[in-house]
Amino acid sequence: MTISLSKGELIRENNFIGGLWVPATDGAQFTVTNPATGEVVTNVANSGPADARAATNAAAQAFPMWRDTLPKERAAVLRRWHALILENANSLGELISLEQGKPLAEGRGEVAYGASYVAWFADEATRIYGDIIPQQQRGKRMTAVKEPVGIVAAITPWNFPLAMIARKIAPALAAGCTVVAKPAEDTPLTALALALLAHEAGVPAGVLNVISASRDHAVATVADWLEDSRVRKITFTGSTPVGKYLARESASTLKKLSLELGGNAPFIVFDDADLDAAVTGLLAAKFRNGGQTCVCPNRVYVQDGVYERFAALLSERVAELKVAPATDPAAQIGPMINVRALEKIARHVDDAVRHGARVLTGGNRLPELGPHYFAPTVLADATPDMALCCEETFGPVVPLFRFSDEAEAVQAANDTPFGLASYFYSQDVRRINRVGRQLEAGIVGINEGALASEAAPFGGVKESGYGREGSKYGLDDYLSIKYLCQGGLD
Ligand code: NAP
């Protein structure tokens, strides 16, 4: 795939620290590849602890100035950043597709989605209210004000290279925090492009710092932030094991944490569901980004009475999905991110078939398209002893489990350590009320497969993490409450 930008425009290969583009301290680099072809896109800085420290130094120096800006000044900078992101939507969409592999329409969609958080938090910056606490004693005035927590370290995954980092940087800057950020090894270019646009938008030097690192450098690089008491918060999106590791390792400096972790979303189709709507909702929820999203249904529970009909309707639609590189305008499913991802998907399908699953469509790799393609797959007769029931597959595979009554479905849906998204389809208003309350998840889709919105609180319960991104709650994670008690006023 060629990209319509010249490198000089949006692609940056160095770290962005203190308002400057600088190579890694030791000059190291790693290679970014196009997952559709395996071809090299470019080389970027391979940072280590010294680079992480330099970023923190810059963020620490900028913090008092940024903290003391007026909320409306921060909002104005964020609005300019938002406008620049949208002005560059096509180029950014191409960049996302180039390094991440999603179809171009989805790449552009991600730009709009990520930008919506920037606009949202520009507005929220001007609504950081405190409280005047009703007087408890004569001569005393008690107030509560909200202050930025300080330096925020943002660590993000590869599946949404723009949206995941935008929805951390935007609230942090809105709150008056400064940021050090490390995107995923597979997708550093979009994050660096965002830093470039933030700089152009007027984000002052040191307020936003982005460094890239390869997987084998990530631990030592991030460790510098974990151990540095000047970094007051970690905001992380990624897998549950890494989230737990960050929680443990940041305990020595007791940082505030937001953890957006893995999911294992159930999707329940009751006998009384509108089946066409359920199929459409499942396709939207499951096959976005080729099944590589944290809110993708991973386990689909279908009630006895509609099981075979739903399976047939679904398989027919899934078999029609167009698998192709991002450059093909008809593409609906792109390549998986890397070989590790592809192997996990193949392992889940093989294991399911060994345990008795029936392949209704797909089930195979597509090497003729490139190194990382897997056919959209529907498996019938899935059972709890299959690996795909308890592990996130993170690929285009739909396993269909059978159930006979509501209590059984809810029990199975909740039988997981995870609790990010869940979905169900039913037309019975009392059942909707009951099941909506009973599902253990931070997000519940009811007769709806597309749930994300900057106005909604996004986040999980159980081992899917804590904290919320977006919505009126999203800023709280970047603020601390200070209680001021003034005496001698009588
Ligand atoms: P990951 O392996 O946990 O990596 C996420 C980020 O953490 C990457 O930047 C990664 O760097 C870095 N990292 C990995 N190990 C680290 C360590 N020991 N110390 C410091 N940093 C480390 O997750 P992923 O495979 O990229 O992303 C997929 C996961 O993210 C899935 O579980 C998905 O459900 C979850 N996710 C959750 C949400 C949500 O909102 N809840 C949204 C999207 C994705 P490298 O890239 O260099 O390894």
Residues whose N, C-alpha, C, O or C-beta is under 5 A from the ligand:
A	BS01	NAP	I155 T156 P157 W158 K182 P183 A184 E185 D186 A213 S214 R215 A218 V219 V222 T237 G238 S239 T240 V242 E260 L261 G262 G263 T293 C294 S464
